[in-house]
């Protein structure tokens, strides 16, 4: 039996968020029909990750529906794995940065009406963890390359600067009159809406159930299985 793929979402008070995650996992099942695929949430939505792991037997791979390294990846997921002593658990890398993620961002921008020469604010959730910020900056650089070299400025809805409105103003001050906001969020929610509201012209939709994300989930799953197994334990880091 293949280890179960457990996609781990943060959870949201926006009712669209869990439906979006479930739609994404349907795409994953279409790509690999024999694989057992489950959804667990860190907080706010059912089923919670601990409950999902409690129902499983054998082995599982936790694939975070999170876009960079931060508190949840470094602390919450290892803690959940350590609490499931009856399972053999591996933890996959977060989704970003990765070219498949950049392709999804690019296509969401094009769907929203992005055109060549339009500068972009890459709006992310934000974290105090420097690794998370580094991952977002790397994604911004990859997206800038994919868009033909236009400026792509990272911005954050919380815990880090600049905010999306500040990033828009900075680009405008440098003479960029066409500015779009790319939604670096896996699903709709308060932060995504807050960031989109800063767009002077157009804002892309969250990544959602884009087909590239389904392929990326399976890629992270396969990566985790290819690595030698090792004990998982929470890192003592700050968010």
N, C-alpha and C positions, 0 to 999 in steps of 0.2 A: 504494500500500500504506500502511495506517495504521502508525505506529510501534508497535513491540512494547511492550506493558505488562509491565515487569519489577517484580513485587512483591518488596520486599526485607525479609526477616525477619532478626531478630538471630541466631537459632539458639539451641538449647537442648539440654541433656543429657536432658531429658524426652522420651521417644519420641513422646508425644502431640502435641508442638508442631508438627513438620513435617506430620503428618497433618491437624492443624487448619488450617494454612495452605493445604494443598492443597484441603481441603473448601471453604474460603472462595473460592479461585480458581475452583472449579467453579461457584459461584454467579455469579461475575463473567462467566464464559463463557456461562452461561445468559442473562444480561442482554444480552450483546453477542457473539453467536456468531461473527462474522467477525473478531473481534479476536484477535491472537496474544498469549496471556497466559502468562508464565513466572514461576517462583519462583527466587530466589537468596538465599543466606544470607550474612551478614557473617562468621560463624564457626560452628564446632561441627557444622554439618550440611551434607550435600551436597544439591544442587549449590551450591558457593560462587558468590558473585556474579561474580567475575572469570571463572570458567569459563563461566557463562551468557552474559556479554557477549562472550566470545571466539567463541561459536558464532553470534552474530547478525551480520546485515549491514543496512546502511541506517540506520535510526533507532530509538531506544528512549526510553521514558520510565521512569525509576526512581521507583516509588511506594513510599515507606517504610511498612512495616507497623509503624510506630512512632508513639507517641502524643503526642510533643512535640518541640520543638527541643532538641538536645543534641549530644554528640560525634559519634555515628554519622551524624546528619543533616548536621551541619556539616563533618565531616572525612572520614569513611569513604566516604560516597556520592560527594562530589566527587572524591576520590582514585580511586575505581573508575572514574568517568566519564572522568577525565583519562587513565587507563591504557588506555582503549578508544579509541585514536586513530582506528581504522577506522570508528567509529560516530558518528552525530550524536546526542548524548545530552542529554536534559533531565531535571531532577530536580524532582519534585513536592513539595509541602509535606507534612509529616507529617499523620497522620490527625486529630490534635486540635490545638486545640479545634474542635468543629463540632457543630451541632445533631443531625446523624445519629448521631454518636458518643454524645451524651447520650441519644438515644432508645434506643440499644442498651443502655446502662447501666441506664436505667429499666426496660426489659423484663426484663433479667437479674435485677434486684432483685425485681420482681413475681413472676417465676418461682420465686424462692427463698422467697417468702412475705412480702415487705415489705408493710407496711400503713401507712396514713396516720398521721403523727405520730411515726414511727420515725426517729430520727436516723441519719446515715450517715457512715461513715469511707470516704473514697475512697482506696483503697490502690493506690499506684503504685510503679514500680521505683525511681525516685529518680535524681538527677543533681546534680553540683556546678554545672552551668550554670544561671545565674539565669533564662535564657529558658525552660528546661524547667520549672522550678518555677512560673514565671508562667503557662505553658500549663496546668499541672495545676490551679492555683488558678482559672483562668478556667473550666475544665471543672467544677470543684466548684461554682462560682457558678451556672453554667447548670443543673447537675443539681439544685441546691437549688431553683431556680425551677421546674423541671419537677416536682419532688416536692411542690410546694405551699408552699415556704418553710421546710421543716425544715432544721436545721443539717446541712451537709455539710462535713466537715473533711478536707483532704488529709493523707495520711500516706505514708511512704516505706519501702521495704524495704532501701534502702541509700543512702549518700552524702548524705542529707539528713534533717532532723527535722521533725515528730515521726515516730516509728515507729507502726505500727498499734496495738500495745498502749498506747502513750502517748496516742494520740488517743482510744482507747476510754476510758481512765481519765479524760481531761480532760472528755469529754462526760458521763460518769457523775458527775463532781464538780460539774457544772453542772445536775444534776438530771434528766438524760436516762437513763431506765431501760430504754428499748427502743432498741437500737443494732444496726445492720446494717453489714456490710462490703461495699462495692461493689468488684469486682475490675477495676481499671483496667489490665488486661493483655490482650494480643491472643490469648494461648494459655496453656494450662496450663504450669506450671514451678515451680521451687523458690520463687521470690519470691511467686508467686500462692498456693501452698500455705501458705507461711509467714505471709502476710497473712491468709488465711482462718482460720488457727488462732487468730488474735486475736479473732475474733468471739464475743461473749458469747451470741449467739442464732443468727443466721443470716448466711450469707455467700453472695453471688451468685457464679455461675460466671464465668470469664473471658469476654471478648467473643466469642471463637471465630469461628464462621462465621455470625454473625448477619446476616440479609439487609440491614440498614442499613449494615453495614460494606462489603458488596459494592457497594452504591450509592455509598458514600463513596469507595471506591477509584477507581471510574470518574469521579466528580466531580473528584478530585485529578488524575487523568490528563488530563481535558478542560481543567482550569484551566491545567496546565503547557503544554499545546499552544496555549492562547489567548494566553499571554504571549510577548513577543518573545524570540527565541532569543538567548542570550548565553553567553560562555565560562564553564565551570564550573571552579572550583579550590577546594581545601580552605581553609577558614578557619582561621586560627591561633588556636584557642580551646581552653580547657581543658574537660574533661568535668565 
